[in-house]
Amino acid sequence: MPYLPVNGVEHYYEWVTQGGLPPTPGKPVLVFIHGWAGSARYWETTAQALCDRYDCLLYDMRGFGRSPVPPQQRPEILAKGYELETFADDLDALLTGLGLAQVDLNAHSMGASVAVFFLNRYCDRVRRAILTCNGVFEYDRVAFDAFHRFGQYVVQFRPPWMAKIPLASRFFMARFLSRPIPAAEKQAFLQDFLDADYDIALGTIFTSVSQRATEVMPQEFAQISVPTLLVAGEYDQITPAELGRRAALLNFNLRYALIPNTGHFPMLEAPQLYLEAVNRFLAHSWTAPLSVSPPSPVPASAD
């Protein structure tokens, strides 16, 4: 498996290309960023569907999936903190290490927040972006405190034997989905969750859902200067679709697509509808600013 040292951590990455060949010089690159406690694995089918036009780069963020924190450097790595901007810096270093000057992005959930920071800090490296299941939310101290307490309990209680319990993956994924996905995908999600670094998984819960995030993220969305599509799942319980719609209204460079009858993983729950919205967006040769009128939805037809 290929790894690249990035800011003290060996980052796992892989290429999904047409015919499994090495990346083609001059062919556009689409980078996929996974969400909290996940890995690049759940992006593989989407990347396969787009690799005729893009060389697709998938990677696991620091502390997640196949990019563990090395024990001998653990104090130094954890001292960097858990702010999502630091993961954007990791991506910049990864692209530099791979010799990639400019890319497109497709990011999900917490990874989409990382992508927003990347878009504004390294805007010269991105042509356009797709942000799936992300948005802006308001601060609610009581709700946030309850979420943090529950999140801490969930991260602490992760016995390895959980992966061997029949139907454990089904119950684990129930809150995330509105439509069924293959059992193997559910099992992979559970395994990624069990493998996630304790400190980084817990730390990013507090930085992703925080008073600071409610103050900073609207400003970050408003500053995005490249064409960007926000994709929402109609029945997403983790990041409700309305939060993505609110974010799209902050900036003329943003477009919004609602995928019907899906939850937090529309790319897996309704892959054809998801790809239809993505392909429609990618087919436009937009340059910033996209328009001088309020952003309108990118329609996705029914099954």
Order of alpha helices (4+ residues) and beta strands (2+ residues): beta-beta-beta-alpha-beta-alpha-alpha-beta-alpha-beta-alpha-alpha-alpha-alpha-alpha-beta-alpha-beta-alpha-alpha
